[in-house]
Amino acid sequence: MKRTAIVILNWNGEQLLDCFLPSVLDNTPSEVADVIVADNNSTDNSIQLLETKYPQVRVIRLAENYGYAGGYNKALEQVKADYFLLLNSDVEVTQGWIEPLIECLDKHADVVAVQPKIKAYRNKSLFEYAGAAGGFIDRLGYPFCRGRIFGTVEEDRGQYDTAHDVFWTSGACMLIRSKDFFEAGGFDASFFAHMEEIDLCWRLNARDRRLCCLPQSVVYHIGGATLDEESPRKTYLNFRNNLLMLYKNLPEESFKKVLRERHLYDWLAALRFVLSGKFGQVKAIRKARKDFNKMKAEYAAVRSQNLSLTTCATINTIYPRNLIKEYYLSGRKLFSQLTGF
């Protein structure tokens, strides 16, 4: 058994696997890590491709499509390794990508997870939306990155080339200690997809663990390969899961205050969609908020457990200001322009 297992979750990604798996195999020394594909009950020829063209890759077959969160939970139960490298099927890795990540966890016992610099595959001068040079949230739970705030994605000019503690590491490419993954409860399978890694990272932060981005490791990510950016389903999952994440991880008084403000901003987002004629997105936001209110009762015990295990009263990687005001009213559209961090 190797100490590190690279686990790629796949669902009907035959073409993505054939395009990107070779970069993983070519740039990962066989003595360093095993490469595993966990298949979410694909209906295309993914399994046949792996068996005929990539026989060196172990395949874990799951009984149904459990989504990103549930799929990884099911798959990782079947993997024995000290470190899990969770890698999207649409990521191109580069020479020397994995060694710095492993070295970081080897040298720093308090670091629980680490990500590389994630750049855009289709325009390699830009950061990639879902990860960039490490993730953060503001006090209302809005996620952003070093290199990306809302829709503004920066060009990589080396401005974020220092290792840095972050609030969340991207599920597109994340190395995490297996022990901590399981002890924190893994991903929330009810999320299905979107926000699940931020929710997990919040639990880890609250238990006083560090998460880092190491920019000397570089990968390139397509992003949005499973759900289109304009998909109402994606909007629904992002809004619902974000509210669930806040409820699970914030104490009552803080949650009530945040929820009041979020009510306003969620409906402002819906108004923007109305004005642009995207009524499917408006319905998605309404349904997300409705379903969140239905699901709150189911999460009471989970929330209580999360709060009881909290050992870190103040998480320094949560941006203490309102990111929407900073971005839209103050014009601070770059990470380096944010104040009060």
N, C-alpha and C positions, 0 to 999 in steps of 0.2 A: 504493500500500500504506500502510495506517495502521500506526502504531507499536504499537498494542494490538489484540489479537484476543480477543473474548469467545467462548469455546468451551463449548457446552452439550452434554454427552453424553446421548443419549436411547436408551432401549430400551422400546418399548411404552408410551411416556408421552404419548400423544395428549392426554389430558385435562389433564395437568400442563402441557404446552406451551401449550395454549390458555388456561390459567388464568394462568400466570406470565410467559410470553414478552412479553405487552404491557407489563408493568412494566419489563422490560429495554429494550425499544425506546423507550418513552416517557421513560425517565430516563437514557438514554445518548445524548449528542449524537452525531449521525452522523459529525461530523468527528473525534471522539475515538477511536472504536473500531468495528471491524467486528463483526457478530454472526453467529456460525456455529453450526449444529447438526450434531454428528457422530452419525449414527444407527447403532446397534449391530445392524443387520439386524432391525428391528422387524417384527412380523407384524400390527400394528394399522394404523390409518390415519394414522400420524404423518407420513409423507412426503406423502401427499395433502393433509393439513391445511397443512403448510408451503408446499407449492407453490401452493395456491389462496388461502390467507388471509394468508400472510406471505412473499410473493415476494421481499422485500428481504433475506431471510435466506439466506445461503449454506448449502447442505446438502452434507455429506460422507457418502457412503454406504459403510459398512463391510460386508465380505462375510459376517461372522457376528457373533455376540454375543461380543466379546472381554472382557466385564466392564469395570469401571471402569478398572483399571490398563492392561490391554492396549488397550482402546478408545481411551483418551486417547493412548497411545503411537502407535498407528496413525494417529489423526486429526492429531495435532500435527506429524507428519512432512509433512503436506500443507498446513501453515499457515505463512505467512511473516509474522513480526511480531517486534518486539523484546521485547514483553511478552505472555504468555499469561494471560488471566483465566479460570480454570477455575471453572465455575459449574454447580451442580446444577440440574436442571430443575424442582425444587420450591422455588425460592428467589424471594421477592418482594424486589426492590431498591427503593431510595428515591431521591428527588431528591438529586443531589450525591454519590451513593455512590461513583462510580468515580474522580473527580478527585483526592481525597486519596491514594488508593492509588497512582495513577500518579505524583503529585508526590513521594511518599516515595521511590520507586525512582529518580526523576530526580535528587533531591537527595542521596541517600545511596548511593554506589557500593558500600559494603560490605553493604547490605541486599539479599538475594537474593529474598525473598518476603515478602508482607504480606497480612493478612486484615482484614476489617472486624469490628465487633462483630456477632455473629450471635445474633439473638433468635428466640424461638419464634413461629411463624406463628399457631398456634392459641390462644396466650395471650401477647400481645405485651408483657406486663409482665415475662415471664421470659426468662432466657437460654435458648439452645437447646443441647441436650445435646452435639452433635457440633461443638464449636468455641467457643461462648460468646465470651469476650473473650481468646482465645488459649490454645494448648495446651502441656502439659508432660508429662513422664513422671517417675516416681520411679525409684529405683535398681534396682528389679526389673522395670521396663518397663511398669508400669501407667499408662495415659494418664489425664489429668484436665485441667481447664481453669480459668482464672479465671472463676468463676461456676458451675462444676459439678465436683463430686467424687463419683465413683461415681453413685449414684442421687439425690443431693441437688443439685437445680438451684435456683440462687438467683434471687430477684427482682432486676431491674436497678433500683437506686436511685442510679445514678451512681457507685457505689463503685469501678468499674474503668474510669473514663473517661479515664485517662491512657494515652498511647502506651507500649507496653511490649515489650521483647524477649521472645520466646517460644521454646519448643523446636520446636513444630510449628504450622503454619498449616493450617486446615481445608480439606479437599478440597471442601467444600460451596461455598466461595468463596475462591479464592486467586489473587492476582496474583503471577506469578513470571517472572523473566527467562528468555527462551527459551534463551539461550546456556547458562546454568547448569543448566537442566532437562536439556538434552541431554548436557552434559559430565558431569553426575552419573549419567547412565545412565537418566534418566526413572524411571517407576514400574516396580516389579518385576511383570511380567505374570503370574508364577506365583501372585501373591497373589489375582488375579482381582478381589477387592473387600475392603475393610476393612484398615486399618493401612498401606495402600500410601503414603499421604501422610506418615505418621509415619516410615516407613522412609526415604523420600526426604529428608525434613527432617533425619534423623539424619546422613545422608551429607553434607548441606550444612553442618550444624553442625560436623561433624568436620573439615571443610575451612575452618573459621574464617570462615564466613559468618553474617551476622545475619538473623534472621527476626523480624517484628514484627506486633503487632496495633494498628490505628488505630481507636479507638472512635468518632471523629467520622464515620466511614463506618458506616452501619447497614443490615443486610439482615435479612429474616425467612425462616426455613427451616422446612419441615414436618418433615423428618427421617424416616427409616424408611420412605420411600415405595416403595422397591424390595424390601427384605426386612423383614418384621415383626420387632419387638423380641424376640418369643418364638420366632423361627425357629431350629430346631436348626442349619440351614445357616449362619445368621449366627454362632451360638455357635462352630461348627466353624471358620469362617474367622477369627474374632477370636482364638481360642486358638492355632490353628496358625500364623497369620501373625505373631502376637506372638512366639512362640518362634523362628520363622525370623528375624525382625528382630533379636532379641537375638543370635542366633548370627552373623548377618552383620556386626554392628557392634561386638561386644565382643571384646577380646583374650582369649586362652584362659583365663588364670587367673580373670579377672573373670567370664567366661561360666560356668565350672564352679561357682563359688560361687553365682551367681545361679540357675543351673539347679537346684541342690540345694534352694534355698529355694522356687523356683517349683513344684517337684514337690509339696511340701507344700501350698502354697496352691491349686494347681490341683485337687487332690483334695479339699480343703476346700470349694471351689466346687462340685465334683461332689456332695459330701455334702449341701450345701444344696439342690441340685436333687432329690436322692433324697427328702429330708424333705418337699419340697413336691410330690412326685409327678410331677416333670417328667423322666421317664426318657429321653425323646428328647434332652434336653440333656446328660444323663450320657453317653449313647452318643456324642454329638458331641464331648465333651471327650476321651473315650478315643480316638476316631478321630483327633482333632487331634494328640494326643501321639504316637500310633503313626505317623501320616503324617509328622510332623516328623522323627522318627528315621530314617525311610526317605529323606527328602529331604536330610538333612544332607550326604551325600557329594556330591550334585549342586552344593552351594553352597560347596564348599571353595575353588574358584578365585575365586569372587565375593567370598568373605570375605577371602581373601588380598589381593585388589586393594583392597577397601575399607580395610583396615587399613594398606596401604602408602601410601594417599593421605591418611591422617589427618595433619593438621598442628596440631590443637588437642588437647592432652593432657587438658585439663579443660574440660568443657562446663558452664557455670554455670547453664544453664536445665534441667539434670537435677536433680530434687529428691533430695537425698542421703539421705533417710530412707525407711523402709518405710511407704508410704501406707496400707496395710491396718491396721497397728497404730495409726497416727495417727487414722484414721477410726473404727475399731471399738472400740479400747481407750481411746484418749485423748479421743474425742468431738470431734475437730477435723473438722467437716464442711464448713467454709467455707474458701475459698482464703486469706482474710485471717487465718485462725487457724493456718495452717501455720507451723512454726518451723524455723529452720535453713536457710532459703532464701537 
